Amino acid sequence: MSRHPTVKWAQRSDVVFITIDLPDAQDVKLKLEPEGKFFFSATSGVDKIPYEVDIDLRDKVDVAESKASVGKRNICYLVKKAENKWWSRLLKQEGKPPVFLKVDWDKWVDEDEEDQDSKLAPDMDYGDFDFSKLNMGGGEGFGAAECEDDDDSDTEEENVEEVPPSKEDASSAGAQPEVKKD
């Protein structure tokens, strides 16, 4: 029997974003039909545990304009809707959605906010305001770190053990040594 990976979704009037969280997926099979039938299967891990998703999307889709991307941590599918309209739900079936299906709040935009641009308009008039006096830090390469790594994983930080300052360092700086609580 196969398991269900976590499936996150978000939408715009013209597309649906489907993200399947399955690290190290192998033997990935994706199938999308014009009626809205979505099928995914893959194996993961050393034991090659099978995972599967078989759902009926709310409405018809444009298979030719839809795109998939298989990454190391997840599988992303950009599903083009056949009609540019908001869906009231992802699935055809009424009632409570399956437990493995979740809203992708990182990509979610409300219907009434879709046309609003979240960034400042390039033609906005700021008068003689000098942004350099705000002392916001950054300096050279400001903003570059935002796009460097789109990985939400905290594994690197979790594996780093902080070393408390030695007593000599703490006393010379006039600071109290940190007490580590577990």
Disulfide bonds with the S-S distance in Angstrom:
none
